[in-house]
Amino acid sequence: QVQLVESGGGLVQAGGSLRLSCVASGRTVSSVAMGWFRQDPGKEREFVAGISRNGGNTIYADSVKGRFIISRDNAKNTVYLQMNSLKPEDTAVYYCAAGQTWRQVAVPRTPVGYDYWGQGTQVTVSS
């Protein structure tokens, strides 16, 4: 069992930055693939970024590539999402997820690839 707790969301102006954190307990983040998703009301949960079990592979949605960075601190058992050059369309609830993968370099891009989820943190970008 893995418990995930996100933090770092808030209100920011367009062009600004936020860093989301996801603290894991129950399993080390180095033993699972970790991902960030986001969801607007009435829309499907959307993949944002993911990092593989061995940390050697990171994948981003096209909409955030070049602006967001996913990273992991194994000592703190924490995964981060650094969000730069934020746009109003980045407004959503952001969720952290952990997935057990066979391959160390695998990064699932859909919600079904993840087994555990955090409660979400709201990010609002004003224009």
C-alpha positions in Angstrom: 0.0 0.0 0.0 1.2 3.5 -0.9 -0.1 6.7 0.5 0.5 9.9 -1.5 0.0 13.5 -0.3 0.3 16.4 -2.7 1.0 20.0 -1.7 2.2 23.2 -3.3 -0.9 24.2 -5.3 -2.3 27.7 -5.3 -3.2 30.8 -7.2 -0.6 32.3 -9.6 -0.6 34.8 -12.4 0.1 33.7 -15.9 3.8 33.4 -16.6 4.5 32.5 -13.0 5.8 29.3 -11.4 4.7 26.7 -8.8 6.3 23.6 -7.5 4.1 20.7 -6.5 5.3 18.1 -4.1 4.1 14.5 -3.5 5.3 12.7 -0.4 5.0 9.0 -0.5 4.7 6.6 2.4 4.4 2.8 2.5 6.8 2.3 -0.5 9.9 4.1 -1.7 9.4 6.3 -4.7 12.3 4.5 -6.3 10.4 1.3 -6.4 7.5 2.6 -8.5 6.8 4.7 -11.5 5.5 8.1 -10.5 3.2 10.4 -12.5 1.4 13.7 -12.4 -2.1 14.0 -13.8 -4.6 16.9 -13.9 -8.3 17.2 -14.2 -10.8 19.9 -14.8 -14.4 19.4 -13.8 -16.3 17.5 -16.5 -13.1 16.4 -18.3 -11.1 13.3 -18.2 -8.0 13.0 -16.1 -5.0 14.1 -18.3 -1.4 12.8 -18.1 1.0 15.6 -17.4 4.4 14.0 -16.6 5.9 10.8 -15.4 9.2 9.4 -14.2 10.3 5.7 -14.3 11.2 3.5 -11.4 14.9 3.9 -12.0 14.5 7.6 -12.6 16.2 7.3 -16.0 13.1 8.0 -18.1 10.9 11.1 -17.9 7.9 11.7 -20.2 5.8 14.9 -20.6 2.6 15.7 -22.3 3.1 17.9 -25.4 1.2 20.7 -23.7 3.7 21.1 -20.9 6.9 20.0 -22.6 9.7 22.6 -22.0 7.7 24.3 -19.2 7.3 21.5 -16.6 9.9 19.3 -15.0 9.3 16.2 -13.0 12.0 15.1 -10.5 12.4 12.8 -7.6 14.3 13.0 -4.2 14.7 9.4 -3.0 16.1 10.5 0.3 12.9 12.5 1.0 10.7 9.9 -0.7 9.2 12.8 -2.7 8.4 13.6 -6.3 8.2 17.1 -7.5 6.6 18.9 -10.5 8.2 22.2 -11.2 5.8 24.3 -13.3 7.1 27.3 -15.1 5.6 29.8 -17.6 2.1 28.8 -16.3 -0.9 29.5 -18.5 -4.6 29.8 -17.7 -5.2 26.5 -19.4 -3.0 24.8 -16.8 -5.7 25.5 -14.3 -6.8 22.1 -12.8 -6.6 19.8 -9.9 -3.3 18.1 -10.0 -2.9 14.5 -8.8 0.1 12.5 -8.0 0.1 8.7 -8.8 2.3 5.7 -8.2 2.3 2.6 -10.4 4.0 -0.8 -10.2 5.7 -1.5 -13.5 7.5 -4.6 -14.7 10.1 -2.6 -16.7 12.3 -0.2 -14.8 12.2 2.4 -17.6 8.4 2.2 -18.1 6.3 5.3 -17.6 2.5 4.7 -17.9 0.7 7.5 -19.6 -2.9 6.6 -18.7 -4.6 6.5 -15.3 -5.1 2.7 -15.5 -1.3 2.3 -15.4 -1.3 3.6 -11.8 -2.3 1.9 -8.7 -2.3 4.6 -6.0 -3.4 8.2 -6.1 -3.2 11.3 -3.9 -6.1 13.5 -3.0 -5.1 16.3 -5.4 -4.1 19.9 -5.1 -5.7 22.8 -6.9 -3.7 25.0 -9.3 -5.3 28.1 -10.6 -3.6 30.4 -13.1 -5.1 33.8 -13.6 -4.8 35.7 -16.9 
